[in-house]
Amino acid sequence: MRTLADLIPSQAGRIQAVTGVDGLTQRLSELGFTPGQSVQVVRFAPLGDPMQIRIRGFNIALRRNEAQRVILDSVS
């Protein structure tokens, strides 16, 4: 199972699911992290956290532990 946190800059994937049943899961859904949506890692901060993600034409910063909740399809 591959997550968004496993990607390196310029790699892309398609969201399969967002795990969890708390406020963070709801917030990710509101930001556009929904099944079938394409995501791409743009870059990492100098110390590796947070990471910059491009989704729906916008750039969003996520911490790695937040990105681990975004499960990607095996084929991208």
Backbone atoms as SQL, in Angstrom:
CREATE TABLE atoms (id INTEGER PRIMARY KEY, chain TEXT, resi INTEGER, resn TEXT, atom TEXT, x REAL, y REAL, z REAL);
INSERT INTO atoms VALUES
  (1, 'A', 1, 'MET', 'N', 0.842, -1.171, 0.000),
  (2, 'A', 1, 'MET', 'CA', 0.000, 0.000, 0.000),
  (3, 'A', 1, 'MET', 'C', 0.893, 1.243, 0.000),
  (4, 'A', 2, 'ARG', 'N', 0.737, 2.084, -1.007),
  (5, 'A', 2, 'ARG', 'CA', 1.560, 3.273, -1.158),
  (6, 'A', 2, 'ARG', 'C', 0.781, 4.502, -0.703),
  (7, 'A', 3, 'THR', 'N', 1.463, 5.382, 0.011),
  (8, 'A', 3, 'THR', 'CA', 0.818, 6.601, 0.481),
  (9, 'A', 3, 'THR', 'C', 1.451, 7.818, -0.181),
  (10, 'A', 4, 'LEU', 'N', 0.825, 8.945, -0.011),
  (11, 'A', 4, 'LEU', 'CA', 1.341, 10.200, -0.546),
  (12, 'A', 4, 'LEU', 'C', 2.706, 10.528, 0.048),
  (13, 'A', 5, 'ALA', 'N', 2.951, 10.123, 1.277),
  (14, 'A', 5, 'ALA', 'CA', 4.232, 10.388, 1.941),
  (15, 'A', 5, 'ALA', 'C', 5.380, 9.598, 1.315),
  (16, 'A', 6, 'ASP', 'N', 5.085, 8.559, 0.540),
  (17, 'A', 6, 'ASP', 'CA', 6.118, 7.726, -0.080),
  (18, 'A', 6, 'ASP', 'C', 6.666, 8.315, -1.380),
  (19, 'A', 7, 'LEU', 'N', 5.987, 9.304, -1.948),
  (20, 'A', 7, 'LEU', 'CA', 6.413, 9.874, -3.217),
  (21, 'A', 7, 'LEU', 'C', 7.585, 10.831, -3.029),
  (22, 'A', 8, 'ILE', 'N', 8.347, 11.005, -4.108),
  (23, 'A', 8, 'ILE', 'CA', 9.434, 11.973, -4.118),
  (24, 'A', 8, 'ILE', 'C', 9.028, 13.128, -5.034),
  (25, 'A', 9, 'PRO', 'N', 9.728, 14.267, -4.965),
  (26, 'A', 9, 'PRO', 'CA', 9.344, 15.404, -5.806),
  (27, 'A', 9, 'PRO', 'C', 9.212, 15.029, -7.283),
  (28, 'A', 10, 'SER', 'N', 8.195, 15.554, -7.908),
  (29, 'A', 10, 'SER', 'CA', 7.784, 15.381, -9.300),
  (30, 'A', 10, 'SER', 'C', 7.036, 14.068, -9.541),
  (31, 'A', 11, 'GLN', 'N', 6.914, 13.200, -8.561),
  (32, 'A', 11, 'GLN', 'CA', 6.112, 11.990, -8.728),
  (33, 'A', 11, 'GLN', 'C', 4.642, 12.319, -8.479),
  (34, 'A', 12, 'ALA', 'N', 3.784, 11.607, -9.172),
  (35, 'A', 12, 'ALA', 'CA', 2.346, 11.834, -9.053),
  (36, 'A', 12, 'ALA', 'C', 1.630, 10.524, -8.780),
  (37, 'A', 13, 'GLY', 'N', 0.404, 10.622, -8.343),
  (38, 'A', 13, 'GLY', 'CA', -0.415, 9.452, -8.089),
  (39, 'A', 13, 'GLY', 'C', -1.881, 9.829, -8.089),
  (40, 'A', 14, 'ARG', 'N', -2.736, 8.818, -8.001),
  (41, 'A', 14, 'ARG', 'CA', -4.175, 9.029, -7.948),
  (42, 'A', 14, 'ARG', 'C', -4.673, 8.523, -6.599),
  (43, 'A', 15, 'ILE', 'N', -5.481, 9.326, -5.940),
  (44, 'A', 15, 'ILE', 'CA', -5.969, 8.997, -4.600),
  (45, 'A', 15, 'ILE', 'C', -6.965, 7.854, -4.663),
  (46, 'A', 16, 'GLN', 'N', -6.732, 6.865, -3.814),
  (47, 'A', 16, 'GLN', 'CA', -7.660, 5.750, -3.678),
  (48, 'A', 16, 'GLN', 'C', -8.588, 5.994, -2.486),
  (49, 'A', 17, 'ALA', 'N', -8.013, 6.472, -1.362),
  (50, 'A', 17, 'ALA', 'CA', -8.806, 6.710, -0.150),
  (51, 'A', 17, 'ALA', 'C', -8.024, 7.592, 0.805),
  (52, 'A', 18, 'VAL', 'N', -8.740, 8.184, 1.740),
  (53, 'A', 18, 'VAL', 'CA', -8.132, 8.908, 2.848),
  (54, 'A', 18, 'VAL', 'C', -8.586, 8.201, 4.112),
  (55, 'A', 19, 'THR', 'N', -7.639, 7.729, 4.912),
  (56, 'A', 19, 'THR', 'CA', -7.971, 6.930, 6.083),
  (57, 'A', 19, 'THR', 'C', -8.231, 7.801, 7.301),
  (58, 'A', 20, 'GLY', 'N', -8.954, 7.236, 8.255),
  (59, 'A', 20, 'GLY', 'CA', -9.252, 7.923, 9.505),
  (60, 'A', 20, 'GLY', 'C', -10.691, 8.402, 9.552),
  (61, 'A', 21, 'VAL', 'N', -11.143, 8.709, 10.769),
  (62, 'A', 21, 'VAL', 'CA', -12.515, 9.187, 10.967),
  (63, 'A', 21, 'VAL', 'C', -12.529, 10.384, 11.921),
  (64, 'A', 22, 'ASP', 'N', -11.581, 11.282, 11.751),
  (65, 'A', 22, 'ASP', 'CA', -11.491, 12.432, 12.642),
  (66, 'A', 22, 'ASP', 'C', -11.548, 13.738, 11.856),
  (67, 'A', 23, 'GLY', 'N', -11.271, 14.836, 12.523),
  (68, 'A', 23, 'GLY', 'CA', -11.325, 16.145, 11.897),
  (69, 'A', 23, 'GLY', 'C', -10.330, 16.324, 10.772),
  (70, 'A', 24, 'LEU', 'N', -9.148, 15.699, 10.881),
  (71, 'A', 24, 'LEU', 'CA', -8.139, 15.819, 9.826),
  (72, 'A', 24, 'LEU', 'C', -8.621, 15.181, 8.534),
  (73, 'A', 25, 'THR', 'N', -9.256, 14.042, 8.630),
  (74, 'A', 25, 'THR', 'CA', -9.794, 13.378, 7.442),
  (75, 'A', 25, 'THR', 'C', -10.842, 14.257, 6.775),
  (76, 'A', 26, 'GLN', 'N', -11.698, 14.855, 7.564),
  (77, 'A', 26, 'GLN', 'CA', -12.719, 15.758, 7.031),
  (78, 'A', 26, 'GLN', 'C', -12.066, 16.960, 6.358),
  (79, 'A', 27, 'ARG', 'N', -11.045, 17.530, 6.982),
  (80, 'A', 27, 'ARG', 'CA', -10.374, 18.708, 6.429),
  (81, 'A', 27, 'ARG', 'C', -9.677, 18.372, 5.115),
  (82, 'A', 28, 'LEU', 'N', -9.013, 17.214, 5.035),
  (83, 'A', 28, 'LEU', 'CA', -8.372, 16.805, 3.789),
  (84, 'A', 28, 'LEU', 'C', -9.398, 16.665, 2.672),
  (85, 'A', 29, 'SER', 'N', -10.551, 16.130, 3.005),
  (86, 'A', 29, 'SER', 'CA', -11.625, 15.995, 2.025),
  (87, 'A', 29, 'SER', 'C', -12.085, 17.371, 1.556),
  (88, 'A', 30, 'GLU', 'N', -12.211, 18.322, 2.466),
  (89, 'A', 30, 'GLU', 'CA', -12.619, 19.679, 2.105),
  (90, 'A', 30, 'GLU', 'C', -11.586, 20.367, 1.216),
  (91, 'A', 31, 'LEU', 'N', -10.308, 20.003, 1.389),
  (92, 'A', 31, 'LEU', 'CA', -9.241, 20.585, 0.583),
  (93, 'A', 31, 'LEU', 'C', -9.138, 19.952, -0.804),
  (94, 'A', 32, 'GLY', 'N', -9.916, 18.896, -1.050),
  (95, 'A', 32, 'GLY', 'CA', -9.924, 18.279, -2.373),
  (96, 'A', 32, 'GLY', 'C', -9.269, 16.920, -2.448),
  (97, 'A', 33, 'PHE', 'N', -8.839, 16.366, -1.332),
  (98, 'A', 33, 'PHE', 'CA', -8.228, 15.039, -1.313),
  (99, 'A', 33, 'PHE', 'C', -9.343, 13.996, -1.313),
  (100, 'A', 34, 'THR', 'N', -9.877, 13.729, -2.504),
  (101, 'A', 34, 'THR', 'CA', -10.982, 12.790, -2.663),
  (102, 'A', 34, 'THR', 'C', -10.574, 11.667, -3.615),
  (103, 'A', 35, 'PRO', 'N', -11.195, 10.502, -3.503),
  (104, 'A', 35, 'PRO', 'CA', -10.837, 9.380, -4.377),
  (105, 'A', 35, 'PRO', 'C', -10.938, 9.749, -5.851),
  (106, 'A', 36, 'GLY', 'N', -9.922, 9.311, -6.617),
  (107, 'A', 36, 'GLY', 'CA', -9.867, 9.567, -8.047),
  (108, 'A', 36, 'GLY', 'C', -9.112, 10.827, -8.424),
  (109, 'A', 37, 'GLN', 'N', -8.812, 11.671, -7.457),
  (110, 'A', 37, 'GLN', 'CA', -8.130, 12.934, -7.729),
  (111, 'A', 37, 'GLN', 'C', -6.628, 12.705, -7.897),
  (112, 'A', 38, 'SER', 'N', -6.006, 13.389, -8.851),
  (113, 'A', 38, 'SER', 'CA', -4.559, 13.294, -9.065),
  (114, 'A', 38, 'SER', 'C', -3.831, 14.239, -8.128),
  (115, 'A', 39, 'VAL', 'N', -2.698, 13.781, -7.593),
  (116, 'A', 39, 'VAL', 'CA', -1.852, 14.591, -6.718),
  (117, 'A', 39, 'VAL', 'C', -0.405, 14.462, -7.172),
  (118, 'A', 40, 'GLN', 'N', 0.380, 15.503, -6.932),
  (119, 'A', 40, 'GLN', 'CA', 1.796, 15.480, -7.280),
  (120, 'A', 40, 'GLN', 'C', 2.585, 16.149, -6.168),
  (121, 'A', 41, 'VAL', 'N', 3.732, 15.559, -5.843),
  (122, 'A', 41, 'VAL', 'CA', 4.636, 16.171, -4.868),
  (123, 'A', 41, 'VAL', 'C', 5.482, 17.199, -5.607),
  (124, 'A', 42, 'VAL', 'N', 5.471, 18.436, -5.125),
  (125, 'A', 42, 'VAL', 'CA', 6.237, 19.509, -5.742),
  (126, 'A', 42, 'VAL', 'C', 7.631, 19.564, -5.135),
  (127, 'A', 43, 'ARG', 'N', 7.702, 19.654, -3.815),
  (128, 'A', 43, 'ARG', 'CA', 9.006, 19.703, -3.129),
  (129, 'A', 43, 'ARG', 'C', 8.821, 19.491, -1.638),
  (130, 'A', 44, 'PHE', 'N', 9.950, 19.326, -0.964),
  (131, 'A', 44, 'PHE', 'CA', 9.978, 19.184, 0.487),
  (132, 'A', 44, 'PHE', 'C', 10.655, 20.397, 1.105),
  (133, 'A', 45, 'ALA', 'N', 10.309, 20.705, 2.329),
  (134, 'A', 45, 'ALA', 'CA', 11.004, 21.751, 3.072),
  (135, 'A', 45, 'ALA', 'C', 12.443, 21.299, 3.302),
  (136, 'A', 46, 'PRO', 'N', 13.367, 22.205, 3.618),
  (137, 'A', 46, 'PRO', 'CA', 14.773, 21.831, 3.784),
  (138, 'A', 46, 'PRO', 'C', 15.017, 20.678, 4.764),
  (139, 'A', 47, 'LEU', 'N', 14.222, 20.569, 5.808),
  (140, 'A', 47, 'LEU', 'CA', 14.411, 19.476, 6.758),
  (141, 'A', 47, 'LEU', 'C', 13.503, 18.286, 6.468),
  (142, 'A', 48, 'GLY', 'N', 12.794, 18.310, 5.338),
  (143, 'A', 48, 'GLY', 'CA', 11.986, 17.172, 4.916),
  (144, 'A', 48, 'GLY', 'C', 10.527, 17.222, 5.323),
  (145, 'A', 49, 'ASP', 'N', 10.148, 18.176, 6.135),
  (146, 'A', 49, 'ASP', 'CA', 8.768, 18.267, 6.592),
  (147, 'A', 49, 'ASP', 'C', 8.421, 19.722, 6.812),
  (148, 'A', 50, 'PRO', 'N', 7.387, 20.269, 6.266),
  (149, 'A', 50, 'PRO', 'CA', 6.301, 19.670, 5.490),
  (150, 'A', 50, 'PRO', 'C', 6.677, 19.471, 4.018),
  (151, 'A', 51, 'MET', 'N', 5.727, 18.921, 3.283),
  (152, 'A', 51, 'MET', 'CA', 5.912, 18.708, 1.856),
  (153, 'A', 51, 'MET', 'C', 4.868, 19.534, 1.097),
  (154, 'A', 52, 'GLN', 'N', 5.231, 19.990, -0.086),
  (155, 'A', 52, 'GLN', 'CA', 4.317, 20.785, -0.905),
  (156, 'A', 52, 'GLN', 'C', 3.670, 19.873, -1.932),
  (157, 'A', 53, 'ILE', 'N', 2.340, 19.881, -1.951),
  (158, 'A', 53, 'ILE', 'CA', 1.549, 19.006, -2.809),
  (159, 'A', 53, 'ILE', 'C', 0.755, 19.857, -3.792),
  (160, 'A', 54, 'ARG', 'N', 0.670, 19.412, -5.043),
  (161, 'A', 54, 'ARG', 'CA', -0.195, 20.079, -6.026),
  (162, 'A', 54, 'ARG', 'C', -1.410, 19.195, -6.250),
  (163, 'A', 55, 'ILE', 'N', -2.580, 19.786, -6.014),
  (164, 'A', 55, 'ILE', 'CA', -3.845, 19.087, -6.214),
  (165, 'A', 55, 'ILE', 'C', -4.874, 20.093, -6.728),
  (166, 'A', 56, 'ARG', 'N', -5.588, 19.721, -7.772),
  (167, 'A', 56, 'ARG', 'CA', -6.623, 20.576, -8.377),
  (168, 'A', 56, 'ARG', 'C', -6.096, 21.956, -8.754),
  (169, 'A', 57, 'GLY', 'N', -4.811, 22.026, -9.136),
  (170, 'A', 57, 'GLY', 'CA', -4.229, 23.291, -9.561),
  (171, 'A', 57, 'GLY', 'C', -3.734, 24.185, -8.436),
  (172, 'A', 58, 'PHE', 'N', -3.832, 23.712, -7.195),
  (173, 'A', 58, 'PHE', 'CA', -3.385, 24.474, -6.038),
  (174, 'A', 58, 'PHE', 'C', -2.227, 23.767, -5.358),
  (175, 'A', 59, 'ASN', 'N', -1.383, 24.539, -4.689),
  (176, 'A', 59, 'ASN', 'CA', -0.307, 23.969, -3.885),
  (177, 'A', 59, 'ASN', 'C', -0.709, 24.017, -2.413),
  (178, 'A', 60, 'ILE', 'N', -0.540, 22.882, -1.735),
  (179, 'A', 60, 'ILE', 'CA', -0.903, 22.753, -0.334),
  (180, 'A', 60, 'ILE', 'C', 0.269, 22.133, 0.404),
  (181, 'A', 61, 'ALA', 'N', 0.565, 22.638, 1.591),
  (182, 'A', 61, 'ALA', 'CA', 1.628, 22.066, 2.423),
  (183, 'A', 61, 'ALA', 'C', 1.007, 21.075, 3.405),
  (184, 'A', 62, 'LEU', 'N', 1.571, 19.863, 3.446),
  (185, 'A', 62, 'LEU', 'CA', 1.135, 18.830, 4.380),
  (186, 'A', 62, 'LEU', 'C', 2.334, 18.286, 5.136),
  (187, 'A', 63, 'ARG', 'N', 2.126, 17.934, 6.371),
  (188, 'A', 63, 'ARG', 'CA', 3.177, 17.226, 7.123),
  (189, 'A', 63, 'ARG', 'C', 3.166, 15.769, 6.668),
  (190, 'A', 64, 'ARG', 'N', 4.274, 15.107, 6.855),
  (191, 'A', 64, 'ARG', 'CA', 4.372, 13.704, 6.415),
  (192, 'A', 64, 'ARG', 'C', 3.344, 12.817, 7.105),
  (193, 'A', 65, 'ASN', 'N', 3.100, 13.043, 8.400),
  (194, 'A', 65, 'ASN', 'CA', 2.127, 12.184, 9.097),
  (195, 'A', 65, 'ASN', 'C', 0.711, 12.411, 8.554),
  (196, 'A', 66, 'GLU', 'N', 0.420, 13.594, 8.036),
  (197, 'A', 66, 'GLU', 'CA', -0.868, 13.840, 7.387),
  (198, 'A', 66, 'GLU', 'C', -0.904, 13.171, 6.012),
  (199, 'A', 67, 'ALA', 'N', 0.197, 13.244, 5.280),
  (200, 'A', 67, 'ALA', 'CA', 0.279, 12.644, 3.945),
  (201, 'A', 67, 'ALA', 'C', 0.201, 11.116, 4.000),
  (202, 'A', 68, 'GLN', 'N', 0.574, 10.525, 5.132),
  (203, 'A', 68, 'GLN', 'CA', 0.504, 9.066, 5.267),
  (204, 'A', 68, 'GLN', 'C', -0.944, 8.563, 5.282),
  (205, 'A', 69, 'ARG', 'N', -1.884, 9.427, 5.532),
  (206, 'A', 69, 'ARG', 'CA', -3.294, 9.028, 5.537),
  (207, 'A', 69, 'ARG', 'C', -3.879, 8.939, 4.136),
  (208, 'A', 70, 'VAL', 'N', -3.190, 9.506, 3.141),
  (209, 'A', 70, 'VAL', 'CA', -3.694, 9.522, 1.762),
  (210, 'A', 70, 'VAL', 'C', -3.149, 8.299, 1.036),
  (211, 'A', 71, 'ILE', 'N', -4.006, 7.331, 0.795),
  (212, 'A', 71, 'ILE', 'CA', -3.628, 6.081, 0.119),
  (213, 'A', 71, 'ILE', 'C', -3.772, 6.274, -1.384),
  (214, 'A', 72, 'LEU', 'N', -2.735, 5.866, -2.119),
  (215, 'A', 72, 'LEU', 'CA', -2.726, 6.025, -3.576),
  (216, 'A', 72, 'LEU', 'C', -2.975, 4.694, -4.272),
  (217, 'A', 73, 'ASP', 'N', -3.518, 4.775, -5.487),
  (218, 'A', 73, 'ASP', 'CA', -3.681, 3.573, -6.322),
  (219, 'A', 73, 'ASP', 'C', -2.306, 3.003, -6.642),
  (220, 'A', 74, 'SER', 'N', -2.251, 1.705, -6.890),
  (221, 'A', 74, 'SER', 'CA', -0.967, 1.065, -7.158),
  (222, 'A', 74, 'SER', 'C', -0.397, 1.461, -8.515),
  (223, 'A', 75, 'VAL', 'N', -1.254, 1.837, -9.460),
  (224, 'A', 75, 'VAL', 'CA', -0.801, 2.246, -10.786),
  (225, 'A', 75, 'VAL', 'C', -0.976, 3.753, -10.907),
  (226, 'A', 76, 'SER', 'N', 0.132, 4.461, -11.301),
  (227, 'A', 76, 'SER', 'CA', 0.001, 5.915, -11.461),
  (228, 'A', 76, 'SER', 'C', 0.588, 6.349, -12.769);
